[in-house]
């Protein structure tokens, strides 16, 4: 893999993780807007976070497909799947167990059948809701032998990706997706497929080849717009983040920062931090200066700082006293 791509992955992962946090931090009540300018700033913030959240999930699905299928063959399939057990399934189960134990100690029991449905059967949402993504991409990894057969060569793989994206759109738009997060998986599955294709053929593709592939997918989306409304925009959202693996400008001062290793801990802990901090910050801000935009910005700023600080503290303490446990909890990411 090109060194420039390797450098971009942790930086982009951290930046997109910040937007995951912003999306879950949410916004203040719009009724707090005190002027037209306040309302405009408020909705600018809302729309920016909303659109970026779609891009960030597309990036993570695409990156996961890219990394799994990079130099993947049936000779090393078992080793790669075993690694995914340790990096995806084990952290997912450990964090769900931690939250369930916390709930029990707080007197909030979970029925066994509900635990099974939410942790294993993809019912919305697992106890640590933000980690649904780990389980989703682990299940996709188990299906990798099928996709590997379809990616035997670039031409067949290209046609297979087109066919699978059309099939995904058909099932995604069917009713009945409301109680499980299969719909979330299907929404971002095109990005995973694009990433898998680019990863599998990475070493034999030039930058021009990658550009032509991504542009072809965009035109494919435009071609099917009449069949699937908003399909073109959706495909654009799935392809744009992947292009950043080759286009994102990395400056020397951005490289090798330890903060990038906190991304997973930020994902695993941010919902608890948000519930403990952000709502209090908003209440205090609203009491001092009634403003929808200011209250939203205050919650976002303090919320991000608290999430990063909490992750950094946990990492520092566990590196000192229980490094092996930290490795298990983060899948070796921290």
N, C-alpha and C positions, 0 to 999 in steps of 0.2 A: 504494500500500500504506500502511496506517495506520502512523503514526510509532511508535506504541507496539509494534506487531508488529516493526518494524525494530529497535527497541531490544532486544527480547527475543531475537532470533535469535542474535546472537553470545554472549550470556550463557548461554542454554540450550545452545548448541553446546559451549561450553567445559565446562559442568557435566556434560553427558552424556559428553563425551570423557574426563573424569576417571574415569567409571565403566568406560569401555572399557579404560582403563589398569588399573584395579583388577581387572577380570575377567582380564586377561592376567597381572597380577602373581601371581594365584593365592593359595593359602593354604598354611599349614604342615601338617605331617603331624598328623592328628587323634589319633594315638596318643600325642602329647605332652601331651594333656590330663591335668592332675594332680588335678582335683577336679570336682564337679558344676557349680560356678559357672564354672570355666574352660571346661568342655565347652559350657555354655549360651552363653557369650559367643562362643565359637568358631563355633558353628552359627548364631548370630544374624548374625554377620559374613558367613558363607558364604551364607546365604539372602538377606540384603540385597543383596549384590553380584550374586548369581545373578538375582534378580528385576529388579533395576535394569538388568542387561545386556540383558534382553529389551526393556525400555522404551526404552533408549538407541538400539538399532538401529532400533526402530520410529520413533523420533523422526527419525533421520537419513534413513531412507527416505521418511518422510512429508514432511519439510522439502524434500528434493530434488524430490519430485513437486510440491510447492507452488510452489517457486521457478521450476521449469521452465515450469509451466502458467500462472503468473500473467501475464495479458495476452498469452497465446500465441495466435497465429493463423497461418494459412498465409503471411501477408505477412511475418512476422518469424521464421518457423520456421527458415529457413536460417541467419540470424544467431545465433539461440539455440543451434542445434546446433554451429555453428562455435565459439561460446564454450565449449561443453561439451568440445570437442576439447582446448582449451587448459587448461581447469580440471580435467578428469578424465583424459582419455586420455594427454596429454603427461606430467603428473606421475607417473601410474601407470607408464608405460614408463621414464621416467628413473630412478625409484627402483628398479625391477626391474633395470635395467642397472647401477646403482651396486652393488647387492648381488651381482649375478653377477660383476662385476669384482672385488669384494672376495673372493669365494669362489675365483676363479681365482688371485688373488695369494696366497691362503692354501693353494693346492694342492688345492682341492676343486672339481674340474671338474664341469660339468653337461652331460650329453649333449644334443645339439641337439633331438632329438625330445621329450625331457622338458621342455626350456625351452618349446617350442611348446605342449605340452599344458598346462603349468601357467600360462603367461603368457596364452595366448590361448584355450585350449579349456576353461578353468574346472575343471581338475583340481585337487583339493586338494593343496597350497596353492601359490600363486605364491611366488617367492623372498622377497618382503616380504609375508608372509601377510596382515597386517592391511589391506593395500590392495586385497584382493579386492572390497571394497565399491565402490571407484572404478570398477573395470571393470564391475561388475554394473550400476550406475546409468547408466554410459555406454551400455551395450547397451540398457537400458530407454529411454534418451533417443532412440535410433535408431528405436524403435518408436512414438514419440510421434505421428507422423502418423495412425496407426490410432486411437489413443485420442482424438486431437483430433476426428476425425470423429464418434466416439461421444458426445463432449461438446458437441454442437451446441446443445443447450439443457438446462436444468436437469432437466427431467423425464426426458428420454431419457438424460441422463448418469447420473441416479440409478439408473435401471433397468439401465443398462450396468454400473455399478459393482457392483450386486448380482450380476448374471450372471457377471461376471469373477471376483468373490471366490469364488463357488461353484465355478467352473471351476478356480481356483487350488487350492482345498481338495481337489478330486478328484485332481489331479495330484500335489499335495504329499504325499498319503497313500499314493501308490502305491509299491511297492518299487523298489529300484534307484537311490536317490538317494545312496548311501553314498560314492561315489568322487569326486563333483563337488559344487561348492557351489551348484548349481541349487536344491537343497533349501533352502539359506539364503535365496536370492532369493525363492523361493515363500513361505517362511515370513513374510517381511516385505512381500511385494507388496501385500497389502491396505492397509497403511499408505501405500504409495506411491500407490495408487489414490485413497485418501481425500484425501491431500495434493493430488493432481492436481485432483480435483473442487473442493476448497475454494479452491485457487489460481486455477483457471480462472474460477470464478464469484465470486471474492473481492469485487470492487467492487460487485456487485449484491446481495450477501447481507448481512443484518443479523446481529447477534450471536445473535438468536433463531433465525434460519435455520441458522446453523452449529451451534447447540446441538441443534436438532431433527434435523439430518443425522447428527450423531455419535450421538445417543441412538437414532435409527432403526437405525443400524448395530449398536449393542449389542443391541437387541431382535431384530434379524435373526440375530445370533449365538445368542441364547437359543432362537429358533425352530428353528434347525438343530442344536441340541445333540444331539438324539437321532440325527441322521444322522451328524454328525461329533463324536465325543466331545471335550470340552475346547475346542470351537469358540467358545463364549461367552467363556471366559477369554481365548482368543487374540485375539478381536476387541476386548475391553476393553483388552488390552495394546497394540493397534495404534491405538486411538482416543485413549486418555488422554494420551499425550505431545503429540499435535497440539493438544489443547485448551489446552495450556499457552501456545501462541502468543498466546492471547487472555486467559488467566487468570493467568499467572505474575506475581507482584508484583515490580515493578522499583523499587528504591529509588534515590534520586539518587546515593548513594555507589557503586552498582554500575555506573553508566553509563560508557562510553567508556574502559574500561581496556585498556591495551596488551597485557595478558596474554591476552586473548581471541584475538588474532591468532596466537597460538602453537599453536592447536588442531591445525592440519594437521601442523605439524612434530612435534608430540607423537605424533600417529598414525603418522607415517612412521618415527620413530626409536625408539619406546618399546620395541620387542621386543629390540633390541640392548642398550639401556640396562638393561632388566630382567635379561637374561642375565648382564650384567657386574656388577650391583650387588646385586640382591635376594637371590639365593641365599647370597651371602656374609654379608649382614646377618642373614638367618635363622639361619645356622650360628652366628654370633657370639652372637645372642640366646639360642639354645637352649643354648649352652654356659654362659651366665651364669645364666639363669633358665629352667628347663624349663617351658614353658607354651605350649599350642597357640594360645590367644587372643593372648598377648603377642607371640609369634613372628610370627603373622599380621599383627598391627597394626604391628609394627616394619617388616616388609617392605613393607607398604602405604605407610606414612608416608615412609620413606626412598625407596622406589621412585617415588612420585609427585613428591617433591622433586627427585630425580635426573632424571626425565623432563622436568619443567618447566624445570629449570636447563639441561639439555642443549639443549632447543629454544631457550631464550632466548639461549644462547651462540652457537649456530649462526646464529640470526637476526641477532644484533648484529654478528658478524664478516662475514656475507655482505652485510648492508646497507651496511657500510663499504667492502668491497672488490669484491663482485660482485653488486650489486643485481639486475641482469637475470637472472642465474642463479637467484637466490633466487625471483624472480617466476615463472620457468619451473618450478622444483621444487615450488612451492606453489600453482601456478595463480593467482597474484596475490593469494593470501589473506594473505600476511605482508609 
